Amino acid sequence: MSTLHLTGPTAASRAALVPPTVPALVVGQVSHLRRTPRRYAFTHDHYQWLVDLDDLPRLPRGLRVLARFDAADHLDGGRLGGGIRGDLERWLAGRSVEVATEDRVLMLAHARSLGYAFDPLTVFWVLRPDGTPRAVVLEVHNTYGERHAYLLEPDAEGNAEVEKAFYVSPFNDVSGTYRVRLALGPDRVGVTVRLVREGQEVFTASARGRAVPATSRTLLRTWARHLGMTHRVSALIRFHGIRLWLSRLPVQPRPPHSQEAVR
């Protein structure tokens, strides 16, 4: 199990959050910056969904192929029932966090689109009825079909730290600490993850944007502009990976990974 490090007092983490109206599309940019052993950076237009797990979007029949949220694409894959929320509640219970029935769970994620799902980073906010966070979970996926979840307790500014425990990029091993910055506000939503080793920031990834209501018209316009986000994200990851490999950046061995990390 990953070790959790708080960056502020527990009481500070209980400031109420004011999320946007959901379902929403978070339209903005994703950026990566690799600092060592070779500098490499990119920024792309990007969007994700922000949804309530108890009230997932009900799209018109003709648009359902563009966005669907399946338990199979997250955590334990819906193995024991209860959908994505059921998996999340069981995962948190195994880490001594009990989710109350009245708690609200928001998920920032890519939707399954045209039958395909790939979601490098999902964020779950578990909010008490007063808006204060009970827990925040970061779910990370790699291109090898594996996923891993991290439990965070951000401070009042949305900062938290957790030790890296999962192989994501073939050019980074599993050593180091993630410094995470989260934003969940009325208009702006995002997450920034910085990988730090021996006090040196070696890699930064961020996805952030403006939350807009997920109307049918907005979805069609946004989906067309981004050429089908999930397919595009997967293709871009491979494109940049090939460029790094061609630059002779050393490939790190991939250790075995247990499904227990998401159960």
C-alpha positions in Angstrom: 0.0 0.0 0.0 1.3 3.5 -0.8 2.4 5.7 2.0 0.3 8.9 2.4 2.1 12.2 3.3 0.0 15.2 4.3 1.2 18.6 3.3 -0.9 20.4 5.9 -3.0 19.8 9.0 -5.9 17.5 8.7 -8.4 20.2 9.7 -7.2 22.4 6.8 -8.2 19.7 4.4 -11.8 20.1 5.5 -12.5 23.4 3.7 -15.7 23.1 1.7 -15.3 22.7 -2.0 -17.7 24.4 -4.5 -17.7 22.2 -7.6 -19.3 23.3 -10.9 -22.7 22.0 -11.9 -22.4 18.5 -13.3 -22.3 16.8 -15.7 -19.7 19.2 -17.1 -17.0 19.1 -19.8 -13.7 20.4 -18.5 -12.2 21.9 -21.6 -8.6 23.1 -21.6 -5.1 21.7 -22.0 -2.9 18.8 -21.0 0.8 19.3 -20.7 3.9 17.2 -19.9 7.4 18.4 -19.0 10.3 16.0 -18.6 13.3 17.6 -17.2 15.9 14.8 -16.9 17.8 13.0 -18.3 16.6 14.8 -21.4 14.3 17.8 -21.5 11.1 17.2 -23.5 7.8 19.0 -23.3 4.4 19.3 -25.0 1.0 20.8 -24.6 -2.2 19.7 -26.3 -5.9 20.8 -26.3 -7.8 18.4 -24.1 -11.1 17.8 -22.3 -12.5 15.5 -19.7 -15.8 14.9 -18.0 -16.8 15.8 -14.5 -19.7 13.6 -13.4 -21.6 12.6 -10.2 -21.3 8.8 -9.8 -24.9 8.7 -8.5 -26.2 10.6 -11.5 -24.2 9.8 -14.6 -25.1 11.6 -17.8 -28.2 10.5 -19.7 -27.4 11.3 -23.3 -29.8 11.2 -26.2 -29.7 7.8 -28.0 -27.8 9.2 -31.0 -25.0 10.6 -28.7 -24.5 7.6 -26.4 -21.7 6.2 -28.6 -19.7 9.4 -27.9 -19.6 9.1 -24.1 -20.3 6.2 -21.7 -19.1 5.5 -18.2 -18.5 1.8 -17.4 -17.4 0.2 -14.2 -15.2 -2.1 -16.3 -12.9 0.9 -17.1 -12.1 1.8 -13.5 -10.7 0.4 -10.3 -11.8 -3.3 -9.8 -13.8 -3.3 -13.1 -17.2 -3.7 -11.3 -16.3 -7.2 -10.3 -18.4 -7.2 -7.1 -21.2 -5.0 -8.3 -22.3 -1.5 -7.3 -20.8 0.2 -10.3 -17.8 2.6 -10.1 -19.0 3.9 -6.7 -19.2 0.4 -5.3 -15.6 -0.3 -6.3 -14.5 3.0 -4.9 -16.3 2.4 -1.5 -14.7 -1.0 -1.2 -11.3 0.3 -2.0 -11.5 3.1 0.5 -13.0 0.7 3.2 -9.8 -1.4 2.8 -7.8 1.7 3.7 -9.9 2.6 6.7 -12.1 5.3 5.0 -15.8 4.7 5.3 -18.0 6.5 2.8 -21.4 7.5 4.0 -24.5 6.9 2.0 -25.2 10.7 1.8 -21.7 11.5 0.5 -21.4 12.8 -3.0 -18.7 11.3 -5.3 -17.5 13.3 -8.3 -15.3 11.8 -10.9 -13.0 13.6 -13.4 -12.3 11.2 -16.2 -12.4 10.4 -19.9 -15.5 8.7 -21.1 -15.6 5.6 -23.2 -16.1 6.8 -26.7 -16.9 4.9 -29.9 -16.4 1.7 -27.9 -12.9 2.7 -26.7 -11.7 3.7 -23.3 -8.3 5.0 -22.2 -8.0 7.2 -19.2 -4.5 8.0 -18.0 -5.6 9.8 -14.9 -8.9 9.8 -13.1 -9.7 11.8 -9.9 -12.4 10.9 -7.4 -13.6 13.5 -4.9 -15.7 12.1 -2.0 -17.6 15.0 -0.6 -19.6 15.1 2.6 -23.0 16.8 2.5 -21.4 20.1 3.6 -18.9 20.0 0.7 -15.8 19.1 2.7 -13.7 16.3 1.2 -13.8 13.0 3.0 -11.2 11.5 0.6 -9.6 12.1 -2.7 -8.4 9.2 -4.9 -6.1 9.4 -7.8 -6.4 6.5 -10.3 -3.6 6.1 -12.8 -3.7 3.9 -15.9 -0.7 2.9 -18.1 -0.7 1.6 -21.7 -0.1 -1.9 -20.6 -3.7 -2.3 -19.4 -2.8 -1.9 -15.7 -4.1 0.6 -13.2 -3.3 1.8 -9.7 -5.1 4.0 -7.1 -3.6 6.4 -4.6 -5.3 7.8 -1.5 -4.7 11.5 -1.0 -5.7 14.0 1.7 -5.1 17.4 0.2 -4.6 20.5 2.4 -6.8 23.6 2.1 -4.9 24.6 -1.1 -5.4 21.3 -2.7 -1.8 20.0 -2.2 -0.9 16.5 -1.2 2.1 14.1 -1.5 2.2 10.3 -2.1 5.0 8.0 -2.9 5.1 6.6 -6.4 4.3 2.9 -6.6 3.2 2.3 -10.2 5.0 2.0 -13.5 3.5 4.5 -16.0 6.1 5.6 -18.5 8.7 3.2 -19.8 11.2 6.0 -19.3 10.6 6.4 -15.5 10.9 3.7 -12.8 8.7 3.6 -9.7 10.9 5.6 -7.4 10.1 9.1 -6.2 7.3 11.1 -4.7 4.3 12.6 -6.4 3.4 16.2 -5.4 -0.2 16.7 -6.4 -2.1 19.9 -6.8 -5.9 19.6 -7.2 -8.5 22.2 -8.2 -12.2 21.8 -7.9 -14.0 25.1 -8.2 -17.1 26.6 -9.7 -15.4 27.2 -13.1 -11.9 25.7 -13.1 -11.0 22.0 -12.5 -7.7 20.4 -12.8 -4.8 18.3 -11.5 -1.1 18.7 -11.6 1.3 15.9 -10.7 5.0 16.5 -10.1 7.4 13.6 -9.7 10.3 14.4 -7.3 13.4 12.4 -6.7 16.0 13.4 -4.1 14.6 16.9 -4.0 14.7 17.3 -7.8 11.6 17.7 -9.8 12.1 15.4 -12.8 8.6 15.3 -14.5 5.4 17.3 -14.4 2.0 16.5 -15.9 -1.1 18.6 -15.7 -4.6 18.6 -17.1 -6.8 21.6 -16.4 -9.6 23.5 -17.9 -12.8 25.4 -17.6 -16.0 23.6 -16.7 -18.9 24.0 -19.2 -22.3 22.4 -19.0 -22.4 19.1 -20.9 -25.2 19.8 -23.3 -25.7 17.8 -26.4 -24.5 20.7 -28.6 -21.4 21.3 -26.4 -20.5 17.6 -26.5 -20.8 17.4 -30.3 -18.7 20.5 -30.8 -16.1 19.6 -28.3 -15.8 16.0 -29.4 -15.4 17.0 -33.1 -12.8 19.7 -32.2 -10.7 17.1 -30.3 -11.2 14.3 -32.8 -12.5 11.8 -30.3 -10.5 12.5 -27.1 -9.8 8.9 -25.9 -8.4 7.8 -29.3 -6.4 11.0 -29.5 -4.9 10.7 -26.0 -3.9 7.1 -26.7 -2.3 8.0 -30.1 -0.5 11.0 -28.7 1.0 8.9 -25.8 2.4 6.5 -28.3 3.6 9.2 -30.6 5.6 11.0 -27.9 6.8 7.6 -26.5 8.3 6.7 -29.9 10.0 10.1 -30.2 11.6 9.6 -26.8 12.7 6.1 -27.7 14.2 7.3 -31.0 16.1 9.9 -28.9 17.7 6.9 -27.1 16.2 7.7 -23.7 16.8 4.7 -21.6 13.9 2.3 -21.1 13.3 1.2 -17.5 12.2 -2.4 -16.7 8.5 -2.8 -15.8 7.9 -4.6 -12.4 4.9 -6.9 -11.9 1.8 -5.1 -10.7 -1.0 -6.6 -8.6 -4.7 -6.0 -9.1 -4.9 -5.7 -5.3 -3.9 -2.1 -5.8 -7.4 -1.3 -7.1 -9.4 -3.7 -4.9 
